[in-house]
Amino acid sequence: MTVTVLAILETDFRPEFSLGKIMNERLKKAATALQEESLKFLASVGKRDDDLVVYISYNPKYKIRWRVVNDVPKSVEEQVATVCGDLGYIPWKTNVVNVFKGNE
């Protein structure tokens, strides 16, 4: 399984420029660490051409939030939830169901 974690820098709030720059760098580092260290074990799960895509961003209270944005088995999503929860990240809740999963 290919694991990809993307830092979503555009948020629904705008921090001050200098703070935003620091926050964006921190978020990029968190995305890299999540992909290359914390979720690395998922590379051996499923078929070689399966994908897992996780978005991370900040919520308005500056906590890192996460969301699996593609269709994966429930067990994989639960493993991501456990890892992200252990890191102190919160689930990315939206007002719209499946906002990233194929809405047209």
C-alpha positions as CSV (number, residue, x, y, z in Angstrom):
1,M,0.0,0.0,0.0
2,T,1.3,3.4,-0.9
3,V,0.9,5.9,2.0
4,T,0.6,9.6,1.2
5,V,0.1,12.3,3.8
6,L,-0.7,15.8,2.5
7,A,-0.5,19.0,4.5
8,I,-3.4,21.2,3.6
9,L,-2.1,24.7,4.2
10,E,-5.3,26.6,3.2
11,T,-7.7,26.7,6.1
12,D,-11.0,28.3,6.9
13,F,-9.1,30.9,9.1
14,R,-6.1,33.1,8.4
15,P,-3.4,33.4,11.0
16,E,-1.0,36.4,11.0
17,F,1.6,36.0,8.2
18,S,4.6,35.3,10.4
19,L,2.6,32.8,12.5
20,G,1.2,31.2,9.4
21,K,4.7,30.6,8.0
22,I,5.8,28.9,11.2
23,M,2.6,26.8,11.3
24,N,2.9,25.7,7.7
25,E,6.4,24.5,8.2
26,R,5.4,22.6,11.3
27,L,2.5,21.1,9.4
28,K,4.7,20.0,6.5
29,K,7.2,18.4,9.0
30,A,4.3,16.6,10.7
31,A,3.0,15.3,7.4
32,T,6.4,13.9,6.5
33,A,6.9,12.3,9.9
34,L,3.4,10.8,9.8
35,Q,4.0,9.4,6.3
36,E,7.6,8.2,6.7
37,E,7.6,7.1,10.3
38,S,4.3,6.6,12.0
39,L,2.3,5.1,9.2
40,K,5.2,3.3,7.5
41,F,4.0,0.0,8.7
42,L,0.9,0.3,6.5
43,A,3.1,-0.1,3.4
44,S,3.0,-3.8,3.9
45,V,-0.8,-3.9,4.2
46,G,-3.0,-4.8,1.2
47,K,-2.0,-4.9,-2.4
48,R,1.0,-3.1,-3.7
49,D,-1.1,-0.8,-5.9
50,D,-3.5,0.2,-3.0
51,D,-3.3,3.8,-1.8
52,L,-4.0,5.5,1.5
53,V,-4.3,9.3,1.4
54,V,-4.5,11.3,4.6
55,Y,-5.0,15.0,4.8
56,I,-3.8,17.0,7.8
57,S,-4.5,20.6,8.6
58,Y,-5.1,22.9,11.5
59,N,-8.5,23.6,13.1
60,P,-9.3,27.2,14.2
61,K,-7.8,26.3,17.7
62,Y,-4.4,25.4,16.0
63,K,-4.7,21.7,16.7
64,I,-3.7,19.3,14.0
65,R,-6.6,17.5,12.5
66,W,-6.5,14.5,10.1
67,R,-8.8,12.8,7.6
68,V,-8.6,9.7,5.4
69,V,-9.7,11.0,2.0
70,N,-9.9,7.9,-0.1
71,D,-11.7,4.5,0.2
72,V,-9.7,2.1,2.3
73,P,-10.7,-0.9,4.4
74,K,-12.2,0.1,7.8
75,S,-9.3,-1.7,9.6
76,V,-6.8,0.6,7.9
77,E,-8.8,3.7,8.8
78,E,-9.0,2.5,12.4
79,Q,-5.2,2.0,12.5
80,V,-4.7,5.6,11.1
81,A,-7.1,6.8,13.8
82,T,-5.1,5.1,16.5
83,V,-1.8,6.4,15.3
84,C,-3.1,10.0,14.9
85,G,-4.8,9.8,18.3
86,D,-1.6,8.7,19.9
87,L,0.1,11.8,18.3
88,G,-2.6,14.1,19.7
89,Y,-4.2,14.8,16.4
90,I,-8.0,15.1,16.2
91,P,-10.4,13.8,13.6
92,W,-11.3,16.3,10.9
93,K,-15.0,16.8,11.2
94,T,-17.0,18.4,8.4
95,N,-20.5,19.6,8.0
96,V,-20.8,17.7,4.8
97,V,-20.5,13.9,4.6
98,N,-17.7,12.6,2.4
99,V,-16.5,16.1,1.5
100,F,-13.3,14.7,0.0
101,K,-14.5,11.3,-1.1
102,G,-15.8,11.7,-4.6
103,N,-18.4,14.5,-4.2
104,E,-19.4,15.9,-7.6
